[in-house]
Amino acid sequence: HPVLFRRMLAARATRGTKLIAIDPRRSVTAGVADQHLGITPGSDGALFAGLLVYLADEGHLDHAYLDAHVAGFDAALAAARAAVPSVAAAAAATGLAAADLLSCYRAIAATERWVTAYSQGVNQSTHGTDTVNAILNCHFATGRLGRPGMGPFSLTGQPNAMGGREVGGLANQLAAHMAIEDGDARERVQRFWHSPTIAAKPGLKAVDLFEAMYEGRVKAVWIVGTNPAVSLPNAGRVREALARCPFVVVSDVMADTDTSRFAHVRLPALAWGEKAGTVTNSERRISRQRAFRPAPGQAKPDWWAFAAVGQRMGFGDAFTYDGPDAVFREHAALSGFENEGTRGFDIGGLQDLDAAGYEALAPVQWPLGQERLFAAGGFKTPDGKARAIAITPGSPQQPPSADYPLVLNTGRIRDQWHTMTRTGAVVQLNAQHPESFVAVSPADAAALADGALVQVISPWGQITVPLKRDPDQAPGQVFVPIHWTDQGTGDGVVGRVVNPFVDPVSGQPESKHTAVRIEPLAVDWYGEVLARRPLDLEVPYWSRRPVEGGVSHRVAWTGAVDRIATDLAASFGAESICLMDTARGRGRWALFDAGGLVAVVTAARRWPAPIDPGLLTAPAMDQRHAVLARPLASASPILCACRSVDLAAIEAAIARGAATVAAIGDLTGAGTACGSCCSELERVRADVRLPAVA
């Protein structure tokens, strides 16, 4: 958000706020941080165990807080000391210079208001639960949690992840923050719902569920609002599991996804803006979500679909909801049922809201009337104390080897969301990264040119993507984004490569550490096909994205230079005109039928400049040779998608004296709309090494 980013920069300039980024990659965030710790992948737990030992050795423990509010700390410290006894040992475990790690530790120890914001880099690991516990132990040790500006902060990947946990949206949870393993909790929920029976043990987590489906132990599955054929590891096996399953139901807002192609029944659901309900953010604040668009076609809310199935299964009395307000009242009542302060999640005071009261509900935090938790203890345990957990930092399950010498990390890029089912249809959001890629250190890229097609291969599968020579990648490590699906690429779903190992407690997959190798893919020609609709192309590599007026296809093939143009002309029954530069090995074709321009094709020995989508505003038939004469578009990457500002324009603005993000925005418009590119603008500005202006 531009306002938040600019406030952060102002705070750093005026109040000494420090940002430390811990990331194997020099991400955009790392690029604008005060300090970047490029740790060895999977060594987060060792870093925080080392921090705990440092805090203890240097006298930074809050003994009063520990004595009053924490149990098990001595054992947690002893385990950390046994694993990482010194800063030097922590540096060796993380691959960092001891001086850099010591600087980080000193900054944390000296800063009263200290927040540890962590996300999938910690969670998606076979020892992610241990790492989170190591983070919590450090905050327990200093008593720095529950007060303004301090504490562990989980940055979740979904906008309503907190709400999903409140309603028991995991296989090992009951609703209202009660555990299936707790016999008293099971009995309580069963009585509340007047249920004849209740599950006595946790269900299968996601990765285990699809393995059971593959083995035939799960014969029916209902998939709601997710795309596991893309997002889960070992995606080839996930797809085989779906193909073997006798009955697959998919609820989604998109008609065609990689997962819905396996469905026997498709249920049209409501999207954000079409549905009503509540969402909960990371400060436990419940907000009403109100529909502002009518339901399209036959689409229904998810609660309606679940209730309809429940009724048809013979449980009509338990599924009599007539609106989301009725569901919320039951949800609130269960949260307060026999609670009496023993469970943190308690909104029982809202259980009597009528439809009008629910509609007018203002944002409210749980438990009602309590803005902050845990500053003065009060943890939801029998003795009211937090549990410090003794952990031994772990290592990834699959270390690099001679056959697979590189470590694959997967993650997001700025302008796409999860598996692109909706963001992939937005022209502007495809501008910065028009296709997937594998980012590789120049040291590992060897003689491979930027953009060369390569295969990323692991023991679980392989994909084909262009190589991106990236100096921000550490040697021995590569990065591929998670977003691309079968709708956008012929063979680029990175989940096919990712290993299926999981954390034994959370069930999270190790999506940040898979041993791989990279091999070049031999092709003769690289090019683009600009057409008015998506095309099915039989080539070794293709990717496609929407552009104004049509679809751009990036393609690579072997054989004759005019093969693609000739095949398309035959399939369309179109006439082709051509401009060839034989000496340089490149050409351009325009295909016309009676209705006008059908497609434009380019070919070259390396990726040619993009075709200007404006060519799709079909010229008059007597001007069709102008299609071949029109210049191609700039190859400079787009940094600001909202304003279509490329890197060249931003660098030109800096050269003209724009020494701040705001000044760059004044000259180019970049960063003045959604603001998501502001951190990248700051990084470009910093890399040019102009002096910062407050």
Salt bridges, closest charged atoms under 4 A:
ASP34 OD1 - ARG12 NH2 3.23
ASP57 OD1 - ARG81 NH1 2.84
GLU112 OE1 - ARG144 NE 3.86
GLU112 OE2 - ARG147 NH1 3.08
GLU187 OE2 - ARG191 NE 2.47
GLU211 OE1 - ARG237 NE 2.81
GLU215 OE1 - ARG217 NE 2.92
GLU240 OE2 - ARG244 NE 2.99
ASP256 OD1 - ARG261 NE 2.78
ASP258 OD2 - ARG239 NH2 2.86
GLU283 OE2 - ARG285 NE 2.54
ASP325 OD2 - ARG329 NH1 3.10
GLU338 OE1 - ARG188 NE 3.41
GLU338 OE1 - ARG191 NH2 2.84
GLU359 OE1 - ARG288 NH2 2.79
GLU359 OE2 - ARG290 NE 3.35
ASP383 OD1 - ARG387 NH1 2.92
ASP415 OD1 - ARG414 NE 2.74
GLU435 OE2 - ARG554 NH2 2.42
ASP472 OD1 - ARG26 NH1 3.21
ASP472 OD2 - ARG683 NH2 1.99
ASP486 OD2 - ARG239 NH1 2.64
GLU519 OE2 - ARG517 NE 2.81
ASP567 OD2 - ARG563 NE 3.80
GLU575 OE2 - ARG624 NH2 2.99
ASP581 OD2 - ARG584 NE 3.85
ASP581 OD2 - ARG586 NE 3.54
ASP612 OD2 - ARG630 NH2 3.40
GLU680 OE2 - ARG414 NH1 2.55
GLU682 OE2 - ARG685 NH2 3.10
ASP687 OD1 - ARG26 NH2 3.68
